Amino acid sequence: MSEIIMGQAHRRGRTWVTYLAEHGVYAHGRTLRATEANAVEGLELVGVRAEVTLTAVTPELETLRAADDAREQALRAAVHSLALRRTTRGDIALATRVPARLVKQILAEQTKKDGSPPPAESATTAEDTV
């Protein structure tokens, strides 16, 4: 099973339902895993061997995903802004409440995107300032 088929699952009453239009397969189940398993079985009935990955879709989940995306964009803007002010990675991590490795990753991605060198790590640390 090297092919992965992506689909959306919608809640209908107490079950999840999905329709994989490219293969004409409907599936349902009480859980998302059961719905995926039923979709795999349905695909096998039409001669397709593939793994199925479903994304749950409800209005509340769409709102949550939009909030996650907005937070990610705001985090990237804050990290970039603080870095331009020569704030240490450690202080950026503390201020934004994210791991330092994520700050480093965001700064590296920004550097690749801009083609500019990353802001230098400040020589002063949080312990040096009072």
C-alpha positions as CSV (number, residue, x, y, z in Angstrom):
1,M,0.0,0.0,0.0
2,S,2.1,2.8,-1.2
3,E,-0.7,5.1,-2.3
4,I,-2.3,7.3,0.3
5,I,-5.8,8.7,-0.4
6,M,-6.8,11.7,1.5
7,G,-10.4,12.4,2.3
8,Q,-12.7,14.4,4.6
9,A,-15.0,12.9,7.2
10,H,-18.2,14.7,8.3
11,R,-20.1,14.0,11.4
12,R,-23.7,12.8,10.8
13,G,-25.5,12.1,14.0
14,R,-23.3,9.6,15.9
15,T,-21.3,8.5,12.9
16,W,-18.6,9.8,10.7
17,V,-19.2,9.6,6.9
18,T,-16.8,10.1,4.0
19,Y,-17.1,9.9,0.2
20,L,-14.0,9.3,-1.8
21,A,-15.2,10.7,-5.1
22,E,-12.3,9.7,-7.3
23,H,-13.1,6.1,-6.6
24,G,-16.9,6.3,-5.9
25,V,-16.5,4.9,-2.4
26,Y,-18.7,5.8,0.6
27,A,-17.7,4.8,4.1
28,H,-19.0,5.4,7.6
29,G,-18.2,4.4,11.2
30,R,-18.7,5.3,14.8
31,T,-15.1,6.5,15.0
32,L,-12.7,8.0,12.6
33,R,-10.5,4.9,12.6
34,A,-13.4,2.7,11.9
35,T,-14.4,5.0,9.0
36,E,-10.9,4.8,7.6
37,A,-10.9,1.0,7.9
38,N,-14.3,0.9,6.1
39,A,-13.0,3.2,3.4
40,V,-10.0,0.9,2.8
41,E,-12.3,-2.1,2.5
42,G,-14.5,-0.2,0.1
43,L,-11.5,0.7,-2.0
44,E,-10.4,-2.9,-2.1
45,L,-13.9,-3.9,-3.4
46,V,-13.3,-1.6,-6.4
47,G,-9.8,-3.0,-6.9
48,V,-7.8,-0.2,-5.3
49,R,-5.2,-1.0,-2.6
50,A,-4.4,2.2,-0.7
51,E,-4.0,3.7,2.7
52,V,-6.7,6.2,3.7
53,T,-6.2,9.3,5.8
54,L,-9.3,11.2,6.8
55,T,-9.5,14.7,8.1
56,A,-12.4,15.4,10.4
57,V,-14.5,18.4,9.2
58,T,-17.0,20.3,11.4
59,P,-17.5,24.1,11.7
60,E,-15.9,24.1,15.2
61,L,-12.8,22.2,13.9
62,E,-12.5,24.7,11.0
63,T,-12.6,27.6,13.5
64,L,-9.9,25.8,15.5
65,R,-7.7,25.3,12.5
66,A,-8.0,28.9,11.5
67,A,-7.1,30.0,15.0
68,D,-4.0,27.7,14.9
69,D,-3.0,29.2,11.6
70,A,-3.4,32.7,12.9
71,R,-1.3,31.9,16.0
72,E,1.4,30.4,13.9
73,Q,1.6,33.5,11.7
74,A,1.6,35.8,14.8
75,L,4.4,33.7,16.4
76,R,6.6,34.0,13.3
77,A,6.0,37.7,13.2
78,A,6.9,38.1,16.9
79,V,10.0,35.9,16.6
80,H,11.2,37.9,13.5
81,S,10.5,41.2,15.2
82,L,12.3,40.3,18.4
83,A,15.3,38.9,16.5
84,L,15.6,42.2,14.6
85,R,15.9,43.9,18.0
86,R,18.8,41.6,18.7
87,T,16.9,39.6,21.4
88,T,18.6,36.3,22.3
89,R,17.0,33.1,21.2
90,G,16.5,32.1,24.8
91,D,14.7,35.3,25.6
92,I,12.6,35.0,22.4
93,A,11.6,31.4,23.5
94,L,10.7,32.6,27.0
95,A,8.7,35.6,25.7
96,T,6.8,33.6,23.2
97,R,6.4,30.5,25.4
98,V,7.8,28.1,22.7
99,P,10.8,25.8,22.8
100,A,14.1,27.4,21.8
101,R,14.5,24.8,19.0
102,L,11.3,26.1,17.4
103,V,12.7,29.7,17.6
104,K,15.8,28.5,15.9
105,Q,13.8,26.8,13.2
106,I,11.7,29.8,12.5
107,L,14.7,32.0,12.3
108,A,16.4,29.6,9.9
109,E,13.3,29.4,7.7
110,Q,13.2,33.2,7.6
111,T,16.8,33.4,6.6
112,K,16.2,30.9,3.7
113,K,13.2,32.9,2.6
114,D,14.9,36.3,2.8
115,G,18.4,35.2,1.8
116,S,19.8,37.4,4.5
117,P,22.0,36.2,7.4
118,P,20.3,35.4,10.6
119,P,20.4,38.1,13.4
120,A,23.5,37.5,15.5
121,E,23.0,36.1,19.0
122,S,23.4,38.9,21.5
123,A,26.4,38.6,23.8
124,T,24.3,39.5,26.8
125,T,22.1,36.8,28.4
126,A,19.1,37.1,30.7
127,E,21.4,36.5,33.7
128,D,23.7,39.4,32.7
129,T,21.0,42.0,32.8
130,V,19.2,43.0,36.0
